[in-house]
Amino acid sequence: MRSSDLHHGVSHVQYEWTQMASCAARLEQVDRVRTPEENTTLEALLLHGRCLINFVCGDYRGRWRATDMKPADFLRTSWILPDEEMDRRLRGRLPVINRSLTHLSWERITDPEGVMWPTGLVAHEVHWTLHQFVMEVDRTDRGLSDLWRAAAAEADRWMPPRRTDWAELRGFGPAPKREGRPVEPIAIEDSDDEENG
């Protein structure tokens, strides 16, 4: 990987972030049973949200694959979200999101309550967490701060207003505490990285 790839990586995270935010904004306007098109928007929000949770928190156990984009790659040092409760909460959302997106199960029919998705809550949790990462980028500035601040500003533009009446998600428990040490950043092969510190 080259340091120029990191610039492209920021744009990929920004895409996921703004898509999640715009889906949340559209769904906040729904005050009745969702139409099939609105269900598609819900699935898109969950998909983009899952990508972002995996980026900033890792998988359910807090691990990243060697080829996964992760905060450490952009910070050039290992990093995990300092707010352990939010880290565990977001990772705890992954199994239900995964089941909803990838499994056609009888629970869709037999569970009379189903999963009630307060989409704004999910989006705001992920949005807040990404802002924590961007603040860390600003603090450690590795030459990407302007790009990350622009990505955050674009996502801010799309996010619906935060509400106080969202119900907590039923059926979601926190993920387990992380085990082991934080993952190291992916290796950068070109000399640009040495010049940028």
Disulfide bonds with the S-S distance in Angstrom:
none
